[in-house]
Amino acid sequence: MEKKKDLQIDTLTISQLLQMQDLSIPVYQRPYKWSEKHISQLIEDVNFFKGKSAYRLGTLVVHKDANKPELNIVDGQQRTISCILLFRSICETIKIEDPHLKKEIEAISKNLVDFDFSNETSAYNIQRNYTVAKRAVAKCDEDFVRFFLNHCELIYFEIGHISEAFQFFDSQNARGKDLDPHDLLKAYHLREYAENDEKLKLESVTVWERHQSNELAKLFAEYLFKIRSWSRGDSAQVFDKNKIYLFKGVTIEKIGDFKYVDSLRILHHFTDEYNKSYHRQIDLGKKPYPFQLDAPIINGRRFFEMITYYKDIFDMSIKNIQDHLKLNENSKNIFHTITSYGGWERTGDTYVRTLFECALVFYVDKFGFNQINEAVERIFAWAYRLRLEYYAIQFVSLDNYVLENNLFADFKNNYSPQEALARPVDYNFRRQRSISELEEILKSLYYIN
């Protein structure tokens, strides 16, 4: 084994992997989500390469604390669990005649690594994939088993410091492989938990995993990333691994004694103390942390609370928003029209509607529902002017329009609705597309003639 400072590198056969009883899956890991397609592909690959000298399945990255025996898996959990399922299916379905192979399987079975899977998603996928594996392995022979156990390999990285383990993990996945940006953010913020918040990690992971990955991807890419970027005066064209710095903030316990952190510390600790008060046991008046879409992010627990908070907000449909607001007839007509006019589901039109929704939520996030009807009208006129000005809307055109006429910056930099909504909307533009429903509203509001 090669050893460099706190990094050990080795090659593991599957036989060795399966007998690593100190392997542990930490609470910050996502559930087991391999599909039937993945487990079937693994079996097909082993069958395909079994005539070769070896087949490399990937990497296993673990963190090993010097004072503890556990080998916490940082990267490689999905394939490790899948290999266990495949071995168990072999034991149940293939009758082994070779005495040496039979002895090896018995030895592995006695020392087989085992994990506790209390997560419902993991339990369901494990049961499903185990059934798939048994069905596929039943058609395999002893050569398949020998090759799988002794010639299928993983590159094993054992790292001594948890921060270095995650840095390694981030760098591996930043090369365009496994994880979406929101998965990398999850890993980052879990390792930034304060020591006194450690017990809350499992709760945070459980809440996070209740959301579908595609839902979280949409929340970040379509809304949170765009709002944070545009409010800073930056382009919001692509949310990828290079842009996750926008969602990395301040670790209260580690940051220096800087003046700008004082207000964050006060808000952070006072919110907790307020909610611990015995008065809250009486009035049940729990106070959430006062998040703001453009404010500095507190790393760790507050990040997960923030994502849940804004996930709930953006999950509200246009209809639900209307039901909860005291809207005048103009505003009601706007909400109805943007989801009913001819062509409202075209790609370019969905860009404009997302722009409208982002701006409206950003306004409410700062000013509440004060002057909400004026805000709805002004944001509609500002966003949907673009729909009439261009025949076909590409996102780059919309992005440039926002940066040149930045209503998000107005909301960010002003301290009252009157000031924030003061930007004039230029209606002297050439209309390349005629959409009567939109034009009628803009005429009634005196934005176009």
C-alpha positions in Angstrom: 0.0 0.0 0.0 1.2 3.5 -0.9 1.1 6.0 1.9 1.6 9.7 1.6 1.1 11.7 4.9 -2.6 11.1 5.7 -3.4 9.4 2.4 -3.3 5.6 1.8 -3.9 4.2 -1.7 -4.4 0.6 -2.5 -6.3 -1.8 -4.9 -9.1 -3.8 -3.4 -10.6 -6.9 -4.8 -14.3 -7.4 -4.3 -13.5 -10.3 -1.9 -11.5 -7.9 0.2 -14.1 -5.2 0.1 -16.8 -7.5 1.2 -14.9 -8.4 4.4 -14.0 -4.9 5.5 -16.1 -5.1 8.7 -15.1 -1.6 9.8 -16.8 0.0 6.8 -19.5 2.5 7.8 -22.0 4.6 6.0 -22.1 8.0 7.8 -25.4 9.9 8.2 -24.5 12.5 5.6 -24.6 10.0 2.8 -27.6 10.0 0.5 -29.8 6.9 0.3 -29.0 4.0 -1.9 -30.5 5.0 -5.3 -29.1 2.6 -7.9 -31.9 1.5 -10.2 -32.6 -1.8 -11.8 -30.7 -0.5 -14.9 -27.5 0.1 -12.8 -27.5 -3.3 -11.1 -28.2 -5.1 -14.4 -25.4 -3.1 -16.1 -22.9 -4.1 -13.3 -23.7 -7.8 -13.9 -23.4 -7.4 -17.7 -20.1 -5.7 -17.3 -18.7 -8.5 -15.1 -19.8 -11.1 -17.6 -18.3 -9.1 -20.5 -14.9 -8.6 -18.9 -14.5 -12.0 -17.2 -12.1 -13.2 -19.9 -9.8 -10.3 -19.0 -7.1 -10.2 -16.3 -9.1 -7.6 -14.3 -12.0 -5.2 -14.3 -11.9 -1.9 -12.4 -15.3 -0.9 -10.9 -14.3 2.6 -9.7 -13.1 4.1 -6.5 -13.8 3.8 -2.8 -12.9 6.9 -0.7 -13.0 6.6 3.1 -12.2 8.8 6.1 -10.4 7.1 9.0 -10.2 9.0 12.3 -6.9 8.0 14.0 -8.8 7.3 17.3 -11.7 5.3 15.9 -11.9 2.0 14.0 -14.7 3.1 11.6 -13.9 3.6 7.9 -16.6 6.2 6.9 -17.4 6.0 3.2 -17.1 9.4 1.6 -17.5 8.2 -2.0 -18.3 4.7 -3.4 -21.3 3.9 -1.2 -23.6 3.0 -4.2 -21.3 0.5 -5.8 -20.3 -1.0 -2.4 -23.9 -1.8 -1.5 -24.5 -3.2 -5.0 -21.5 -5.5 -4.6 -22.9 -6.8 -1.4 -26.3 -7.4 -3.0 -24.6 -9.2 -5.9 -22.6 -11.5 -3.5 -25.8 -12.4 -1.6 -27.6 -13.2 -4.8 -24.7 -15.5 -5.8 -24.9 -17.3 -2.5 -28.7 -17.9 -3.0 -28.9 -18.8 -6.6 -25.6 -20.4 -7.9 -24.7 -24.0 -6.8 -20.9 -24.0 -6.3 -19.1 -27.2 -7.0 -15.5 -26.1 -6.9 -14.3 -26.8 -3.3 -11.8 -23.9 -3.2 -14.4 -21.4 -4.4 -17.0 -22.8 -2.0 -14.5 -22.4 0.9 -13.8 -18.8 -0.2 -17.5 -18.0 -0.3 -18.1 -19.5 3.1 -15.2 -17.4 4.5 -16.6 -14.2 3.0 -20.1 -15.0 4.3 -18.7 -15.2 7.9 -17.0 -11.8 7.6 -19.5 -10.1 5.3 -19.8 -6.3 6.0 -23.3 -5.3 6.9 -25.1 -2.0 7.2 -28.2 -0.8 8.9 -30.7 0.6 6.3 -33.4 2.5 8.1 -34.0 4.9 5.3 -37.2 3.9 3.4 -35.7 4.8 0.0 -32.6 2.7 0.6 -34.7 -0.3 1.9 -37.0 -0.2 -1.1 -34.2 0.0 -3.7 -32.1 -2.7 -2.0 -35.1 -5.1 -2.0 -35.9 -4.4 -5.6 -32.3 -4.6 -6.9 -31.7 -7.8 -4.9 -34.6 -9.5 -6.8 -33.2 -8.2 -10.1 -29.7 -9.5 -9.2 -30.9 -13.0 -8.2 -32.8 -13.2 -11.5 -29.7 -12.2 -13.5 -27.1 -14.2 -11.5 -29.1 -17.4 -11.8 -28.0 -17.5 -15.4 -24.3 -17.2 -14.5 -21.6 -19.8 -13.8 -18.6 -20.3 -11.5 -16.3 -18.4 -13.8 -18.4 -15.4 -13.3 -18.2 -15.8 -9.5 -14.4 -16.2 -9.5 -13.9 -13.2 -11.7 -16.3 -11.0 -9.6 -14.6 -11.9 -6.3 -10.9 -11.9 -7.3 -10.5 -9.9 -10.5 -13.0 -7.1 -10.1 -11.3 -4.2 -8.3 -11.7 -0.8 -6.7 -9.1 1.8 -6.2 -9.1 2.4 -2.4 -8.3 5.8 -0.9 -8.1 6.1 2.9 -7.7 9.7 4.1 -7.0 10.8 7.6 -8.7 14.2 7.8 -12.4 14.6 7.1 -11.8 18.0 5.4 -9.2 16.5 3.0 -11.5 13.6 2.3 -14.3 15.9 1.2 -11.9 18.0 -0.8 -10.8 14.9 -2.6 -14.4 13.9 -3.0 -15.3 17.3 -4.5 -12.3 17.3 -6.8 -13.2 13.9 -8.1 -16.8 14.8 -8.8 -16.0 18.2 -10.2 -14.5 16.4 -13.2 -18.0 15.8 -14.6 -18.9 12.5 -13.1 -21.4 11.5 -10.4 -23.0 14.3 -8.5 -25.2 17.3 -9.3 -24.2 20.7 -7.9 -26.9 20.4 -5.1 -25.4 17.0 -4.0 -21.9 18.7 -3.7 -23.5 21.4 -1.6 -25.2 18.9 0.6 -21.8 17.2 1.3 -20.1 20.6 1.9 -22.7 21.8 4.4 -22.9 18.5 6.3 -19.2 18.7 7.0 -19.6 22.3 8.2 -22.1 21.4 11.0 -21.1 22.8 14.4 -20.2 20.1 17.0 -23.3 20.9 19.0 -25.5 20.4 15.9 -24.1 16.9 15.1 -27.2 15.2 16.4 -29.3 17.1 13.9 -27.4 15.8 10.8 -29.6 12.8 10.4 -32.7 15.0 10.6 -31.3 17.3 7.9 -30.5 14.5 5.6 -33.9 12.9 6.1 -35.7 16.1 5.2 -33.4 16.7 2.2 -33.9 13.2 0.8 -37.7 13.5 1.0 -37.3 15.8 -2.1 -36.7 14.3 -5.4 -33.3 15.1 -6.9 -34.8 16.7 -10.0 -36.9 18.9 -7.7 -33.9 20.1 -5.9 -32.0 20.6 -9.1 -34.9 22.8 -10.4 -35.1 24.8 -7.2 -31.4 25.7 -7.4 -31.0 26.1 -11.2 -34.3 27.8 -12.0 -34.8 30.0 -8.9 -32.2 30.3 -6.2 -29.2 30.5 -8.5 -30.9 33.0 -10.8 -32.0 35.3 -8.0 -28.7 35.3 -6.2 -26.8 35.9 -9.5 -29.1 38.6 -10.9 -29.3 40.4 -7.5 -25.4 40.6 -7.6 -25.5 41.9 -11.2 -24.1 38.6 -12.5 -25.2 36.4 -15.4 -27.4 33.4 -14.5 -27.1 31.3 -17.6 -25.7 28.0 -16.2 -25.7 26.6 -12.7 -22.9 24.0 -12.5 -20.2 22.8 -10.1 -18.2 26.0 -10.8 -21.1 28.2 -9.4 -21.8 26.4 -6.1 -19.7 29.0 -4.3 -22.8 31.2 -4.4 -24.3 28.8 -1.8 -21.2 28.5 0.4 -21.2 31.1 3.2 -20.0 31.6 6.8 -19.2 28.9 9.3 -20.1 30.8 12.6 -17.8 28.7 14.7 -14.8 29.1 12.4 -15.0 32.6 11.0 -12.9 35.4 12.5 -14.1 38.3 14.6 -15.2 40.4 11.7 -17.7 43.1 12.1 -20.0 41.9 9.3 -20.4 38.6 11.2 -21.8 40.2 14.3 -25.3 40.5 12.9 -25.2 36.9 11.7 -24.1 35.6 15.1 -26.8 37.5 16.8 -29.5 36.3 14.5 -28.2 32.7 14.6 -27.9 32.4 18.4 -30.9 34.5 19.3 -33.2 32.5 17.1 -32.1 29.3 18.9 -32.4 30.9 22.3 -35.8 32.4 21.5 -37.2 29.0 20.4 -35.8 27.3 23.6 -37.6 29.7 25.9 -40.3 28.1 28.1 -42.7 30.8 26.7 -42.5 29.0 23.3 -43.8 25.8 25.0 -46.9 27.8 26.0 -47.6 29.9 22.9 -46.1 27.5 20.4 -44.7 30.6 18.7 -41.6 29.1 17.1 -39.6 31.6 15.1 -37.9 30.5 12.0 -34.5 32.0 11.1 -35.1 35.2 9.1 -33.7 34.1 5.8 -33.2 36.5 2.8 -32.6 35.3 -0.7 -29.6 37.6 -1.2 -28.2 37.5 2.4 -25.0 35.7 3.4 -25.6 32.0 4.0 -24.7 30.4 7.4 -23.1 27.1 6.6 -24.3 23.8 8.1 -27.7 23.5 9.7 -29.0 26.9 8.6 -28.3 26.0 4.9 -30.6 23.0 5.1 -33.3 25.0 6.9 -33.0 27.7 4.2 -33.4 25.2 1.4 -36.5 23.7 3.0 -37.9 27.2 3.6 -37.6 28.3 0.0 -38.6 24.9 -1.4 -41.9 25.3 0.3 -42.3 28.8 -1.1 -41.5 27.9 -4.7 -43.7 24.8 -4.5 -46.7 27.1 -4.2 -48.5 27.2 -7.5 -49.7 30.4 -9.1 -53.3 29.5 -8.0 -52.2 29.0 -4.4 -50.4 32.4 -4.4 -53.6 34.0 -5.6 -55.6 32.3 -2.9 -53.3 33.6 -0.2 -53.1 37.2 -1.4 -55.5 40.1 -1.5 -55.2 40.8 -5.2 -57.1 43.4 -7.2 -58.7 42.5 -10.5 -55.6 43.6 -12.5 -53.3 41.3 -10.6 -55.8 38.4 -10.8 -56.0 38.9 -14.5 -52.2 38.8 -14.8 -51.9 35.6 -12.9 -54.6 34.0 -15.0 -53.3 35.2 -18.3 -49.6 34.1 -17.9 -50.7 30.5 -17.7 -53.4 30.6 -20.3 -52.6 32.8 -23.3 -51.8 31.1 -26.6 -48.3 29.8 -26.6 -47.6 30.2 -22.8 -46.0 26.8 -22.7 -43.3 27.5 -25.3 -39.8 27.3 -24.1 -39.1 31.1 -24.4 -42.4 31.9 -22.7 -41.5 29.6 -19.8 -38.2 31.6 -19.4 -40.2 34.8 -19.1 -42.7 33.3 -16.6 -39.8 32.0 -14.5 -38.3 35.5 -14.6 -41.7 36.9 -13.4 -41.9 34.3 -10.6 -38.2 34.9 -9.5 -38.7 38.7 -9.3 -42.1 38.4 -7.5 -40.7 36.1 -4.9 -37.6 38.2 -4.4 -39.8 41.2 -3.9 -42.0 39.4 -1.3 -38.9 38.0 0.4 -37.8 41.6 1.1 -41.0 43.7 1.4 -43.6 41.1 2.3 -47.0 41.7 0.8 -46.8 45.5 1.1 -48.0 47.2 -2.2 -48.3 43.7 -3.7 -50.7 44.7 -6.5 -48.3 47.5 -7.6 -45.5 44.9 -7.5 -47.4 42.4 -9.6 -48.2 44.9 -12.2 -44.7 46.4 -12.4 -43.0 43.0 -12.5 -45.4 41.8 -15.2 -44.8 44.9 -17.3 -41.0 44.6 -16.9 -40.8 40.8 -17.6 -43.5 40.4 -20.3 -42.3 43.4 -22.4 -39.5 41.0 -23.4 -42.1 38.5 -24.7 -43.5 41.1 -27.1 -40.1 42.6 -28.1 -38.6 39.3 -29.4 -40.2 36.9 -31.8 -38.1 34.0 -30.3 -36.6 34.2 -26.8 -33.3 32.4 -26.0 -32.2 32.4 -22.4 -29.1 34.4 -23.3 -31.4 37.3 -24.5 -33.4 37.2 -21.3 -30.2 37.1 -19.2 -28.8 40.1 -21.0 -32.1 42.0 -20.6 -32.1 41.5 -16.9 -28.5 42.7 -16.5 -29.3 45.8 -18.5 -32.6 46.6 -16.8 -31.9 45.0 -13.4 -35.1 45.1 -11.3 -33.5 42.6 -8.9 -30.8 45.2 -8.1 -33.6 47.7 -7.5 -35.2 45.4 -4.9 -31.8 44.6 -3.4 -30.6 48.2 -3.1 -33.7 50.0 -2.0 -35.4 50.1 1.4 -39.1 50.7 0.6 -41.5 49.3 -2.0 -42.0 52.8 -3.4 -38.2 53.2 -4.2 -37.9 49.6 -5.3 -40.8 49.9 -7.8 -39.7 53.3 -9.2 -37.9 52.0 -12.2 -39.7 53.2 -15.4 -40.6 50.6 -17.9 -39.7 51.7 -21.5 -42.7 50.9 -23.7 -41.2 52.5 -26.8 -40.0 49.3 -28.2 -40.6 47.5 -31.5 -43.0 44.6 -31.1 -41.9 41.5 -33.1 -44.6 39.2 -31.7 -48.3 40.1 -31.2 -50.0 38.3 -28.2 -53.4 40.0 -27.7 -53.9 38.8 -24.2 -50.7 40.3 -22.9 -51.1 43.4 -25.0 -54.5 44.1 -23.6 -53.2 44.0 -20.0 -50.3 46.2 -20.8 -52.6 48.7 -22.6 -54.9 48.8 -19.6 -52.0 49.5 -17.3 -50.8 52.3 -19.8 -47.5 50.6 -20.6 -48.1 50.4 -24.3 -50.5 52.2 -26.7 
